[in-house]
Amino acid sequence: MCGIAGWVSYGRDLAQERGTVDAMTETMSCRGPDDRGTWISGPAALGHRRLAVIDLPGGRQPMSAEGPSGQKAAMVYSGECYNFEELRAELRARGHRFTTSSDTEVVLRGYQEWGAAVAERLNGMYAFAIWDEQARELVLVRDRMGIKPLYYYGTGDGVLFGSEPKALLANPLVRREVGPNGLRELFSMIKTPGCAVWEGMREVEPGTVVTVGANGLRMTAYWSLETREHTDGKDDSIARVRELLDDIIRRQLVADVPRCTLLSGGLDSSLLTGIAARQLAAEGEKVRSFAVDFAGHTDNFVADSLRATPDGPYVHDVAADSGTEHQDIVLSSAELADPGVRARMIRARDLPMGLGDVDTSLYLLFKAVREHSTVALSGESADEVFGGYKQFFDPAARSAPTFPWLVMIPEMIGEQGGFLTGETKEALDLPTYIEDGYREAVSGIGRLDGESDFEYRMRQICHLHLTRFVRMLLDRKDRASMAVGLEVRVPFCDHRLVEYVYNTPWSLKSFDGREKSLLREATADVLPRSVYERVKSPYPSTQDPRYVAALQENAREVLADGSHAVFGLVSREWLKEAVEADCARIAPAHRHGLEHTLDLALWIDMYTPAITLS
């Protein structure tokens, strides 16, 4: 895993801009602490920061090569290709000679053989940029599910690109502006494809190739989530899911550095740990596992509508059952509310997402894991693939003509954007933005001949989660992990599994009336009975009132600065009410609003963006 950056300017010799290229590249140092490199040739400049995972001495970048027919290309690459050994054998048979054992060289020579169509052959998580010397074009490619990020910014005579917005913001050509649509994205939770919040900046959409030439830019989708008939019965579907998982996990355990699993005691991370433990045991190895917990959380846990049980006991059941070398990362409320940790997470995201302890605890977990491992396997995305969330079963969420997770928002965080000023709410008109976004999101979802209205509605809900909701979580996971140089792999995002399960009818996905029925039965043999029977519980959040009290104290400091720019967005009167609420009985709306306000205020201090409401 690495960080990439670059610049193509058809009107310049970028050798004269090396200082700026280096500055862009250095913003990615957290993603790649092991090595750095810059490649410049005329109008093209590529920068790379490396986290060494495979072929430690041989995978240095930027990498350039000449193909069998003399075609020259240079590349910067972030991610992992899990089928690189098969592709390397195929390319060798076609006359390519390899000088390293890295997957990077396989992708580069694959481009020289197949052009941008190499993306269709890759199994993995990746974002890369290739400068094609012969065509004098830059080719930007992103993986199918959007696991690895890639941003770009069009200039008058070319493009800037990078793994994160901060790489582009380091170039003086980029304006630090956020307009109304950027603000709508911040507050709506709908993840509009391509939108990067910052004015003029775009994301390369998942499953897409962006080609930049002297005459402009063009986008080509090489993958999309397509509707296909599912012909397997229940038993064959269960067997196929397990077959895929065994292969996926085996591929994703390949690394030349220490590996581990992230264990929550839920179905998804538990089965990954169980299967990984079996596979590594055959090689004489043990799995290392890590879990996040909060001081006193299990002893003082109170069930609510989202979380019926604490994670801790289930984590320990799995660790014992799978024989892992396990460690709990126990966090205090002071650590979770620490403004310094909040700032590091904002810097990682380049945006104020307002998720509070859900963000800071993930960052602190990854930071602690990185002291022991470089690669971690995560259960992220299984709920989107197999249908694990409450909104998949809630009648109101199923029937509402909107993004299903938004129906559950009031229960979790209160009114969406409730902490904003009346002027801000009126200018942004979030309901209309969300309505328009939903209509666009469902417009192209294919329907099988004879598919019932109910099955098609569940297909829509699955599609929305796989093309919108999961991308928010993948962004969060990527930024929090790469901020500390930890590579987190997500087996449930393997496109083969996603395609197969997406097209499995809902009646099969939930054949016993429970969430993720198909997944549970496919992996029952590696699960403790307690986990097999456990009801879905979301990522943990602290219940300690001292955490809320710390938020309130931080918010009082913001209120004391009467001229702070955050009050151009946030209601001062609302914030005064929130800081006086009983910290032991605070409403979800007040807690979330405090978290989002503190993020916004700190982001404004750190980035000094020009914010416009119209």
LINZI-V934204 format. One record per backbone hydrogen bond with DSSP energy under -0.5 kcal/mol. NH is the residue of the N-H (numbers start at 1). CO is the residue of the C=O. Records with the same first field share a line. If there is no record, write none. Layout:
NH=CO  CO
This chain:
3=49
5=47
6=161
7=45
8=159
9=43
10=157
12=9
14=12  42
16=13
17=14
18=15
20=17
21=17
22=18
23=19
24=20
25=21
26=22
27=23  24
28=25
29=26
31=28
32=28
34=50
35=50
37=48
39=46
41=44
44=41
45=7
46=39
47=5
48=37
49=3
50=32  35
51=1
52=50
59=55
62=75
63=75
65=73
67=71
70=67
73=65
74=131
75=63
76=129
78=127
80=125
82=80  123
83=123
84=81
87=83
88=84
89=85
90=86
91=87
92=88
93=89
94=90  91
95=92
96=91
106=102
107=103
108=104
109=105
110=106
111=107
112=108
113=109
114=110
115=111
117=114
118=115
119=116
120=117
121=118
122=118  119
124=122
125=80
127=78
128=141
129=76
130=139
131=74
132=130  137
133=72  131
134=72
136=132
137=132
138=212
139=130
140=138  210
141=128
142=208
143=126
151=162
152=202
153=160
154=200
155=158
158=155
159=8
160=153
161=6
162=151
163=4
167=164
168=164  165
169=165
170=166
171=168
174=171
177=175
178=610
183=179
184=180
185=181
186=182
187=183
188=184
189=185
195=192
196=201
198=196
199=177
201=198
202=152
203=194
204=150
205=203
207=142  143
208=205
209=220
210=140
211=209  218
212=138
213=211  216
216=213
218=211
220=209
222=207
223=207
226=224
231=229
237=233
238=234
239=235
240=236
241=237
242=238
243=239
244=240
245=241
246=242
247=243
248=244
249=245
250=246
251=247
252=248
253=249  250
254=251
256=53
260=375
261=288
262=377
263=261  290
264=262
270=266
271=267
272=268
273=269
274=270
275=271
276=272
277=273
278=274
279=275
280=276
281=277
282=278
283=280
284=281
285=280
289=325
290=261
291=327
293=329
295=331
297=294
300=296
301=297  298
304=307
308=306
314=311
315=311
316=312
317=313
318=314
319=315
320=316
321=317
322=318
323=319
324=319
325=287
326=324
327=289
329=291
330=328
331=293  329
336=332
337=333
338=334  335
341=338
342=338
343=339
344=340
345=341
346=342
347=343
348=344
349=345
350=346
351=346
353=351
358=355
359=356
360=356
361=357
362=358
363=359
364=360
365=361
366=362
367=363
368=364
369=365
370=366
371=368
372=369
373=369
374=258
375=258
376=487
377=260
378=489
382=379
385=381
386=382
387=383
388=383
392=389
393=390
394=390
398=394
399=395
400=396
402=400
406=403
407=403  404
408=404  405
409=406
412=408  409
413=409
414=409  410
418=415
420=417
421=569
425=421
426=422
427=423
428=424
429=425
432=429
433=429
434=430
435=431
436=432
437=433
438=434
439=435
440=436
441=437
442=438
443=439  440
445=442
446=444
451=448
456=452
457=453
458=454
459=455
460=456
461=457
462=458
463=459
464=460
465=461
466=462
467=463
468=464
469=464
470=465
471=468
472=468  469
473=469
474=470
475=471
476=472
477=473
478=474
479=475
480=476
481=477
482=478
483=479
484=481
485=482
486=481
487=374
488=486
489=376  487
491=378  489
493=490
494=491
497=494
498=494
499=495
500=496
501=497
502=498
503=499
504=501
508=505
509=505
510=506
511=508
513=510
516=386  387
517=509  514
518=509
520=516
521=517
522=518
523=519  520
524=521
526=523
527=524
531=528
532=528
533=529
534=530  531
547=544
548=544
549=545
550=546
551=547
552=548
553=549
554=550
555=551
556=552
557=553
558=554
559=555
560=556
561=557  558
562=560
564=561
567=564
568=565
569=566
570=566
571=419
575=571
576=572
577=573
578=574
579=575
580=576  577
581=578
585=582
591=587
592=588
593=589
594=590
595=591
596=592
597=593
598=594
599=595
600=596
601=597
602=598
603=599
604=600
605=601
606=602
607=603
608=604
610=176
611=609
612=178
